[in-house]
């Protein structure tokens, strides 16, 4: 009997690896362990030395820069995928950003330009990726993005990222409806709090981790590999009956009062 999570012969793009501790890294490891071939991206030359060892461990044949704020760079990634592979089975979008003055301000004080940039990088880039991936998914596929509980509840110090992640989760639902006839499934993974480089920019993040741990039924934080298992299911045939949902990979944190 074939394993439930079998990605043999599938090809995927992982966007959002910053280092070995990234959620995207945990997902990529599970994709690869299940048999997928992966293309990965890095933000810029400063990030490349931290991403290269991860890409080498994943045996990724395609490693490209991808800063979605640089005109043409995201498009160049998909042009390379088209040239080298000609098809794509799944995409993981795990990027988020807000300028410090927007991230550290209460929402009422968030500047318009910071709000717009946070939305462009953290939400609209997923829509852009979906549009670019679609021609490569002639036989269907899976689009995944990473969210957080702050999308639906007001979390201390999460600030502008709350509305941005809420927009991202709503975009998942609309994209799922738009792409259903093409057999392209769209998912949001609401990950539990994980100590990543990106998350460390949130004020009092260590206190947030302690609060999440205390309010999780088993009182432990999820790992990037545990989140990755969920992503691997969603990328596989086993996940093809799901679309448009926010899937919680948080050890039950979201169910507690």
Phi and psi in degrees as GROMACS dihedral restraints (atoms count N, CA, C in turn):
[ dihedral_restraints ]
;  ai    aj    ak    al  type     phi  dphi    fc
    3     4     5     6     1   -70.6    20    10
    4     5     6     7     1   146.5    20    10
    6     7     8     9     1   -65.3    20    10
    7     8     9    10     1   153.0    20    10
    9    10    11    12     1   -63.8    20    10
   10    11    12    13     1   -43.6    20    10
   12    13    14    15     1   -97.1    20    10
   13    14    15    16     1    95.7    20    10
   15    16    17    18     1  -130.1    20    10
   16    17    18    19     1   109.7    20    10
   18    19    20    21     1  -108.6    20    10
   19    20    21    22     1    19.9    20    10
   21    22    23    24     1   -58.5    20    10
   22    23    24    25     1   130.7    20    10
   24    25    26    27     1    84.4    20    10
   25    26    27    28     1    -6.0    20    10
   27    28    29    30     1   -92.8    20    10
   28    29    30    31     1   151.5    20    10
   30    31    32    33     1  -124.5    20    10
   31    32    33    34     1   133.6    20    10
   33    34    35    36     1  -135.2    20    10
   34    35    36    37     1   155.6    20    10
   36    37    38    39     1  -110.0    20    10
   37    38    39    40     1   129.3    20    10
   39    40    41    42     1  -116.6    20    10
   40    41    42    43     1   117.7    20    10
   42    43    44    45     1  -115.8    20    10
   43    44    45    46     1   120.9    20    10
   45    46    47    48     1   130.1    20    10
   46    47    48    49     1     6.5    20    10
   48    49    50    51     1   -73.9    20    10
   49    50    51    52     1   122.1    20    10
   51    52    53    54     1  -106.2    20    10
   52    53    54    55     1   -33.2    20    10
   54    55    56    57     1  -167.1    20    10
   55    56    57    58     1  -171.6    20    10
   57    58    59    60     1   -68.4    20    10
   58    59    60    61     1   -13.6    20    10
   60    61    62    63     1   -97.8    20    10
   61    62    63    64     1     0.4    20    10
   63    64    65    66     1   -69.4    20    10
   64    65    66    67     1   148.5    20    10
   66    67    68    69     1   -57.3    20    10
   67    68    69    70     1   -40.5    20    10
   69    70    71    72     1   -60.0    20    10
   70    71    72    73     1   -32.8    20    10
   72    73    74    75     1   -67.6    20    10
   73    74    75    76     1   -44.6    20    10
   75    76    77    78     1   -59.3    20    10
   76    77    78    79     1   -41.7    20    10
   78    79    80    81     1   -65.5    20    10
   79    80    81    82     1   -45.2    20    10
   81    82    83    84     1   -60.5    20    10
   82    83    84    85     1   -40.0    20    10
   84    85    86    87     1   -61.3    20    10
   85    86    87    88     1   -39.5    20    10
   87    88    89    90     1   -74.0    20    10
   88    89    90    91     1   -36.7    20    10
   90    91    92    93     1   -58.2    20    10
   91    92    93    94     1   -46.4    20    10
   93    94    95    96     1   -67.5    20    10
   94    95    96    97     1   -41.7    20    10
   96    97    98    99     1   -61.2    20    10
   97    98    99   100     1   -29.4    20    10
   99   100   101   102     1   -85.2    20    10
  100   101   102   103     1    -0.8    20    10
  102   103   104   105     1   109.9    20    10
  103   104   105   106     1     1.5    20    10
  105   106   107   108     1   -78.9    20    10
  106   107   108   109     1   152.0    20    10
  108   109   110   111     1   -97.5    20    10
  109   110   111   112     1   135.3    20    10
  111   112   113   114     1  -123.0    20    10
  112   113   114   115     1   140.6    20    10
  114   115   116   117     1  -104.5    20    10
  115   116   117   118     1   137.5    20    10
  117   118   119   120     1  -129.0    20    10
  118   119   120   121     1   159.0    20    10
  120   121   122   123     1  -124.4    20    10
  121   122   123   124     1   161.0    20    10
  123   124   125   126     1  -130.6    20    10
  124   125   126   127     1   154.2    20    10
  126   127   128   129     1   -68.5    20    10
  127   128   129   130     1   -49.4    20    10
  129   130   131   132     1  -163.1    20    10
  130   131   132   133     1  -176.4    20    10
  132   133   134   135     1   -62.4    20    10
  133   134   135   136     1   -31.6    20    10
  135   136   137   138     1   -66.3    20    10
  136   137   138   139     1   -36.2    20    10
  138   139   140   141     1   -82.7    20    10
  139   140   141   142     1   -23.4    20    10
  141   142   143   144     1   -53.5    20    10
  142   143   144   145     1   -44.2    20    10
  144   145   146   147     1   -61.7    20    10
  145   146   147   148     1   -24.8    20    10
  147   148   149   150     1   -85.2    20    10
  148   149   150   151     1   -25.4    20    10
  150   151   152   153     1   -89.6    20    10
  151   152   153   154     1   -33.3    20    10
  153   154   155   156     1   -54.8    20    10
  154   155   156   157     1   -45.9    20    10
  156   157   158   159     1   -62.8    20    10
  157   158   159   160     1   -34.2    20    10
  159   160   161   162     1   -66.6    20    10
  160   161   162   163     1   -45.8    20    10
  162   163   164   165     1   -61.8    20    10
  163   164   165   166     1   -38.7    20    10
  165   166   167   168     1   -65.7    20    10
  166   167   168   169     1   -40.7    20    10
  168   169   170   171     1   -65.0    20    10
  169   170   171   172     1   -30.8    20    10
  171   172   173   174     1   -83.0    20    10
  172   173   174   175     1    -6.8    20    10
  174   175   176   177     1    57.1    20    10
  175   176   177   178     1    40.5    20    10
  177   178   179   180     1   -75.6    20    10
  178   179   180   181     1   124.8    20    10
  180   181   182   183     1   -81.1    20    10
  181   182   183   184     1   -15.6    20    10
  183   184   185   186     1  -126.3    20    10
  184   185   186   187     1   117.3    20    10
  186   187   188   189     1  -133.0    20    10
  187   188   189   190     1   115.2    20    10
  189   190   191   192     1  -133.9    20    10
  190   191   192   193     1   152.4    20    10
  192   193   194   195     1   -72.8    20    10
  193   194   195   196     1   145.2    20    10
  195   196   197   198     1  -154.4    20    10
  196   197   198   199     1    97.1    20    10
  198   199   200   201     1  -109.8    20    10
  199   200   201   202     1   110.2    20    10
  201   202   203   204     1   -68.3    20    10
  202   203   204   205     1    -9.5    20    10
  204   205   206   207     1   -88.2    20    10
  205   206   207   208     1    -9.0    20    10
  207   208   209   210     1   -91.3    20    10
  208   209   210   211     1   118.1    20    10
  210   211   212   213     1   -54.6    20    10
  211   212   213   214     1   128.9    20    10
  213   214   215   216     1    87.7    20    10
  214   215   216   217     1   -13.0    20    10
  216   217   218   219     1   -72.2    20    10
  217   218   219   220     1   -41.6    20    10
  219   220   221   222     1   -64.5    20    10
  220   221   222   223     1   -41.9    20    10
  222   223   224   225     1   -61.5    20    10
  223   224   225   226     1   -36.7    20    10
  225   226   227   228     1   -63.9    20    10
  226   227   228   229     1   -34.1    20    10
  228   229   230   231     1   -61.9    20    10
  229   230   231   232     1   -46.1    20    10
  231   232   233   234     1   -73.4    20    10
  232   233   234   235     1   -29.1    20    10
  234   235   236   237     1   -63.3    20    10
  235   236   237   238     1   -40.7    20    10
  237   238   239   240     1   -67.3    20    10
  238   239   240   241     1   -40.5    20    10
  240   241   242   243     1   -62.3    20    10
  241   242   243   244     1   -39.7    20    10
  243   244   245   246     1   -63.6    20    10
  244   245   246   247     1   -42.7    20    10
  246   247   248   249     1   -67.4    20    10
  247   248   249   250     1   -46.1    20    10
  249   250   251   252     1   -85.1    20    10
  250   251   252   253     1   -35.1    20    10
  252   253   254   255     1  -114.1    20    10
  253   254   255   256     1   -41.0    20    10
  255   256   257   258     1    78.0    20    10
  256   257   258   259     1    -4.3    20    10
  258   259   260   261     1  -156.9    20    10
  259   260   261   262     1   167.0    20    10
  261   262   263   264     1  -151.9    20    10
  262   263   264   265     1   137.1    20    10
  264   265   266   267     1  -102.7    20    10
  265   266   267   268     1   -30.1    20    10
  267   268   269   270     1  -156.7    20    10
  268   269   270   271     1   157.5    20    10
  270   271   272   273     1  -132.6    20    10
  271   272   273   274     1   134.4    20    10
  273   274   275   276     1  -112.0    20    10
  274   275   276   277     1   120.4    20    10
  276   277   278   279     1  -104.7    20    10
  277   278   279   280     1   113.5    20    10
  279   280   281   282     1  -136.5    20    10
  280   281   282   283     1    55.8    20    10
  282   283   284   285     1  -126.0    20    10
  283   284   285   286     1   145.1    20    10
  285   286   287   288     1  -156.7    20    10
  286   287   288   289     1   146.1    20    10
  288   289   290   291     1  -159.5    20    10
  289   290   291   292     1   143.3    20    10
  291   292   293   294     1  -144.3    20    10
  292   293   294   295     1   138.7    20    10
  294   295   296   297     1   -58.6    20    10
  295   296   297   298     1   151.5    20    10
  297   298   299   300     1   -56.4    20    10
  298   299   300   301     1   -40.4    20    10
  300   301   302   303     1   -68.0    20    10
  301   302   303   304     1   -24.4    20    10
  303   304   305   306     1   -85.1    20    10
  304   305   306   307     1   -42.4    20    10
  306   307   308   309     1   -66.5    20    10
  307   308   309   310     1   -36.4    20    10
  309   310   311   312     1   -92.0    20    10
  310   311   312   313     1    -4.0    20    10
  312   313   314   315     1   -92.7    20    10
  313   314   315   316     1   148.2    20    10
  315   316   317   318     1   -60.2    20    10
  316   317   318   319     1   151.9    20    10
  318   319   320   321     1   -55.0    20    10
  319   320   321   322     1   -38.6    20    10
  321   322   323   324     1   -63.9    20    10
  322   323   324   325     1   -21.6    20    10
  324   325   326   327     1  -103.4    20    10
  325   326   327   328     1     4.3    20    10
  327   328   329   330     1   -68.6    20    10
  328   329   330   331     1   124.6    20    10
  330   331   332   333     1   -68.2    20    10
  331   332   333   334     1   149.1    20    10
  333   334   335   336     1   -60.9    20    10
  334   335   336   337     1   -40.1    20    10
  336   337   338   339     1   -69.0    20    10
  337   338   339   340     1   -35.6    20    10
  339   340   341   342     1   -67.9    20    10
  340   341   342   343     1   -39.7    20    10
  342   343   344   345     1   -62.1    20    10
  343   344   345   346     1   -45.0    20    10
  345   346   347   348     1   -64.2    20    10
  346   347   348   349     1   -40.3    20    10
  348   349   350   351     1   -68.0    20    10
  349   350   351   352     1   -41.9    20    10
  351   352   353   354     1   -60.0    20    10
  352   353   354   355     1   -41.3    20    10
  354   355   356   357     1   -68.5    20    10
  355   356   357   358     1   -40.0    20    10
  357   358   359   360     1   -65.2    20    10
  358   359   360   361     1   -44.9    20    10
  360   361   362   363     1   -76.3    20    10
  361   362   363   364     1   -44.5    20    10
  363   364   365   366     1   -88.0    20    10
  364   365   366   367     1   -21.8    20    10
  366   367   368   369     1  -123.7    20    10
  367   368   369   370     1   -59.0    20    10
  369   370   371   372     1   -64.8    20    10
  370   371   372   373     1   -27.2    20    10
  372   373   374   375     1   -62.2    20    10
  373   374   375   376     1   -29.8    20    10
  375   376   377   378     1   -67.5    20    10
  376   377   378   379     1   -39.6    20    10
  378   379   380   381     1   -64.5    20    10
  379   380   381   382     1   -41.5    20    10
  381   382   383   384     1   -60.9    20    10
  382   383   384   385     1   -43.6    20    10
  384   385   386   387     1   -62.9    20    10
  385   386   387   388     1   -39.6    20    10
  387   388   389   390     1   -60.1    20    10
  388   389   390   391     1   -44.3    20    10
  390   391   392   393     1   -66.1    20    10
  391   392   393   394     1   -40.0    20    10
  393   394   395   396     1   -72.5    20    10
  394   395   396   397     1   -31.7    20    10
  396   397   398   399     1   -76.6    20    10
  397   398   399   400     1   -28.1    20    10
  399   400   401   402     1   -54.3    20    10
  400   401   402   403     1   -44.8    20    10
  402   403   404   405     1   -63.2    20    10
  403   404   405   406     1   -20.7    20    10
  405   406   407   408     1   -91.4    20    10
  406   407   408   409     1    -2.5    20    10
  408   409   410   411     1  -113.4    20    10
  409   410   411   412     1    52.1    20    10
  411   412   413   414     1   -61.2    20    10
  412   413   414   415     1   -29.2    20    10
  414   415   416   417     1  -101.8    20    10
  415   416   417   418     1    16.9    20    10
  417   418   419   420     1    94.3    20    10
  418   419   420   421     1   175.6    20    10
  420   421   422   423     1   174.2    20    10
  421   422   423   424     1  -170.1    20    10
  423   424   425   426     1  -134.2    20    10
  424   425   426   427     1   132.0    20    10
  426   427   428   429     1  -116.5    20    10
  427   428   429   430     1   126.2    20    10
  429   430   431   432     1  -127.6    20    10
  430   431   432   433     1   143.4    20    10
  432   433   434   435     1  -134.3    20    10
  433   434   435   436     1   164.7    20    10
  435   436   437   438     1  -112.6    20    10
  436   437   438   439     1   128.4    20    10
  438   439   440   441     1  -122.8    20    10
  439   440   441   442     1  -167.3    20    10
  441   442   443   444     1  -154.4    20    10
  442   443   444   445     1   156.7    20    10
  444   445   446   447     1   -55.8    20    10
  445   446   447   448     1   -25.2    20    10
  447   448   449   450     1   -62.8    20    10
  448   449   450   451     1    -8.5    20    10
  450   451   452   453     1   -70.7    20    10
  451   452   453   454     1   -26.7    20    10
  453   454   455   456     1  -118.3    20    10
  454   455   456   457     1   -13.6    20    10
  456   457   458   459     1  -132.1    20    10
  457   458   459   460     1   148.9    20    10
  459   460   461   462     1   -75.0    20    10
  460   461   462   463     1   112.6    20    10
  462   463   464   465     1  -106.1    20    10
  463   464   465   466     1   129.4    20    10
  465   466   467   468     1   -52.7    20    10
  466   467   468   469     1   130.6    20    10
  468   469   470   471     1    73.2    20    10
  469   470   471   472     1     1.8    20    10
  471   472   473   474     1   -79.4    20    10
  472   473   474   475     1   -28.2    20    10
  474   475   476   477     1    50.5    20    10
  475   476   477   478     1  -126.3    20    10
  477   478   479   480     1   -61.0    20    10
  478   479   480   481     1   -25.9    20    10
  480   481   482   483     1   -67.7    20    10
  481   482   483   484     1   -21.1    20    10
  483   484   485   486     1   -62.1    20    10
  484   485   486   487     1   -58.3    20    10
  486   487   488   489     1   -60.2    20    10
  487   488   489   490     1   -35.0    20    10
  489   490   491   492     1   -66.3    20    10
  490   491   492   493     1   -45.4    20    10
  492   493   494   495     1   -68.0    20    10
  493   494   495   496     1   -32.2    20    10
  495   496   497   498     1   -62.8    20    10
  496   497   498   499     1   -41.5    20    10
  498   499   500   501     1   -64.3    20    10
  499   500   501   502     1   -37.7    20    10
  501   502   503   504     1   -63.2    20    10
  502   503   504   505     1   -45.2    20    10
  504   505   506   507     1   -65.3    20    10
  505   506   507   508     1   -37.5    20    10
  507   508   509   510     1   -65.7    20    10
  508   509   510   511     1   -38.8    20    10
  510   511   512   513     1   -61.7    20    10
  511   512   513   514     1   -36.0    20    10
  513   514   515   516     1   -58.4    20    10
  514   515   516   517     1   -44.3    20    10
  516   517   518   519     1   -64.9    20    10
  517   518   519   520     1   -43.9    20    10
  519   520   521   522     1   -70.3    20    10
  520   521   522   523     1   -38.4    20    10
  522   523   524   525     1   -65.0    20    10
  523   524   525   526     1   -38.6    20    10
  525   526   527   528     1   -60.4    20    10
  526   527   528   529     1   -40.9    20    10
  528   529   530   531     1   -67.9    20    10
  529   530   531   532     1   -41.4    20    10
  531   532   533   534     1   -63.4    20    10
  532   533   534   535     1   -36.7    20    10
  534   535   536   537     1  -105.1    20    10
  535   536   537   538     1     2.1    20    10
  537   538   539   540     1   -57.6    20    10
  538   539   540   541     1   -41.1    20    10
  540   541   542   543     1   -67.1    20    10
  541   542   543   544     1   -18.7    20    10
  543   544   545   546     1   -93.3    20    10
  544   545   546   547     1     5.1    20    10
  546   547   548   549     1    59.4    20    10
  547   548   549   550     1    32.8    20    10
  549   550   551   552     1  -103.8    20    10
  550   551   552   553     1   118.5    20    10
  552   553   554   555     1   -97.9    20    10
  553   554   555   556     1   142.0    20    10
  555   556   557   558     1  -126.7    20    10
  556   557   558   559     1   131.5    20    10
  558   559   560   561     1  -137.2    20    10
  559   560   561   562     1   148.0    20    10
  561   562   563   564     1  -113.5    20    10
  562   563   564   565     1   130.7    20    10
  564   565   566   567     1  -103.0    20    10
  565   566   567   568     1   110.9    20    10
  567   568   569   570     1   -85.6    20    10
  568   569   570   571     1    97.7    20    10
  570   571   572   573     1   -82.6    20    10
  571   572   573   574     1   146.4    20    10
  573   574   575   576     1   -66.3    20    10
  574   575   576   577     1   164.3    20    10
  576   577   578   579     1   -62.9    20    10
  577   578   579   580     1   127.8    20    10
  579   580   581   582     1  -132.4    20    10
  580   581   582   583     1   140.6    20    10
  582   583   584   585     1   -81.1    20    10
  583   584   585   586     1    89.0    20    10
  585   586   587   588     1  -110.6    20    10
  586   587   588   589     1   168.3    20    10
  588   589   590   591     1   -60.6    20    10
  589   590   591   592     1   -41.2    20    10
  591   592   593   594     1   -65.6    20    10
  592   593   594   595     1   -43.5    20    10
  594   595   596   597     1   -67.5    20    10
  595   596   597   598     1   -26.4    20    10
  597   598   599   600     1   -65.0    20    10
  598   599   600   601     1   -13.9    20    10
  600   601   602   603     1   -76.0    20    10
  601   602   603   604     1   -13.2    20    10
  603   604   605   606     1   -77.0    20    10
  604   605   606   607     1   133.1    20    10
  606   607   608   609     1   -57.6    20    10
  607   608   609   610     1   138.7    20    10
  609   610   611   612     1    56.3    20    10
  610   611   612   613     1    38.4    20    10
  612   613   614   615     1   -66.3    20    10
  613   614   615   616     1   -33.6    20    10
  615   616   617   618     1   -61.8    20    10
  616   617   618   619     1   -37.5    20    10
  618   619   620   621     1   -66.8    20    10
  619   620   621   622     1   -37.0    20    10
  621   622   623   624     1   -63.2    20    10
  622   623   624   625     1   -42.8    20    10
  624   625   626   627     1   -59.4    20    10
  625   626   627   628     1   -43.1    20    10
  627   628   629   630     1   -63.7    20    10
  628   629   630   631     1   -39.8    20    10
  630   631   632   633     1   -67.2    20    10
  631   632   633   634     1   -42.3    20    10
  633   634   635   636     1   -63.0    20    10
  634   635   636   637     1   -45.0    20    10
  636   637   638   639     1   -58.8    20    10
  637   638   639   640     1   -43.9    20    10
  639   640   641   642     1   -66.8    20    10
  640   641   642   643     1   -29.1    20    10
  642   643   644   645     1  -102.9    20    10
  643   644   645   646     1     7.6    20    10
  645   646   647   648     1   -90.3    20    10
  646   647   648   649     1   133.0    20    10
  648   649   650   651     1   -47.7    20    10
  649   650   651   652     1   -44.6    20    10
  651   652   653   654     1   -90.9    20    10
  652   653   654   655     1     0.8    20    10
  654   655   656   657     1    55.5    20    10
  655   656   657   658     1    45.1    20    10
  657   658   659   660     1  -141.5    20    10
  658   659   660   661     1   150.9    20    10
  660   661   662   663     1   -84.0    20    10
  661   662   663   664     1   148.5    20    10
  663   664   665   666     1   -74.0    20    10
  664   665   666   667     1   157.8    20    10
  666   667   668   669     1  -101.6    20    10
  667   668   669   670     1   165.2    20    10
  669   670   671   672     1   -65.8    20    10
  670   671   672   673     1   -29.7    20    10
  672   673   674   675     1   -71.4    20    10
  673   674   675   676     1   -36.3    20    10
  675   676   677   678     1   -65.1    20    10
  676   677   678   679     1   -39.5    20    10
  678   679   680   681     1   -64.7    20    10
  679   680   681   682     1   -39.0    20    10
  681   682   683   684     1   -61.3    20    10
  682   683   684   685     1   -33.9    20    10
  684   685   686   687     1   -61.8    20    10
  685   686   687   688     1   -40.6    20    10
  687   688   689   690     1   -63.8    20    10
  688   689   690   691     1   -44.3    20    10
  690   691   692   693     1   -61.2    20    10
  691   692   693   694     1   -39.7    20    10
  693   694   695   696     1   -64.2    20    10
  694   695   696   697     1   -39.8    20    10
  696   697   698   699     1   -61.8    20    10
  697   698   699   700     1   -44.5    20    10
  699   700   701   702     1   -66.4    20    10
  700   701   702   703     1   -27.4    20    10
  702   703   704   705     1   -81.6    20    10
  703   704   705   706     1   -15.3    20    10
  705   706   707   708     1   -93.7    20    10
  706   707   708   709     1   173.6    20    10
  708   709   710   711     1   -61.3    20    10
  709   710   711   712     1   -27.8    20    10
  711   712   713   714     1   -63.5    20    10
  712   713   714   715     1   -24.2    20    10
  714   715   716   717     1   -93.5    20    10
  715   716   717   718     1     1.2    20    10
  717   718   719   720     1   -75.0    20    10
  718   719   720   721     1    -9.0    20    10
  720   721   722   723     1   -87.4    20    10
  721   722   723   724     1    -3.5    20    10
  723   724   725   726     1  -105.9    20    10
  724   725   726   727     1   141.3    20    10
  726   727   728   729     1  -165.1    20    10
  727   728   729   730     1   147.5    20    10
  729   730   731   732     1    78.8    20    10
  730   731   732   733     1     7.5    20    10
  732   733   734   735     1  -103.7    20    10
  733   734   735   736     1   157.1    20    10
  735   736   737   738     1   -97.5    20    10
  736   737   738   739     1   115.1    20    10
  738   739   740   741     1   -99.1    20    10
  739   740   741   742     1   124.8    20    10
  741   742   743   744     1   -87.2    20    10
  742   743   744   745     1   122.1    20    10
  744   745   746   747     1  -117.2    20    10
  745   746   747   748     1    66.9    20    10
  747   748   749   750     1  -135.5    20    10
  748   749   750   751     1    16.9    20    10
  750   751   752   753     1    58.2    20    10
  751   752   753   754     1    25.6    20    10
  753   754   755   756     1    90.9    20    10
  754   755   756   757     1     7.6    20    10
  756   757   758   759     1   -54.9    20    10
  757   758   759   760     1   -38.4    20    10
  759   760   761   762     1   -69.7    20    10
  760   761   762   763     1   -12.8    20    10
  762   763   764   765     1   -90.6    20    10
  763   764   765   766     1    -9.7    20    10
  765   766   767   768     1   -90.1    20    10
  766   767   768   769     1   152.6    20    10
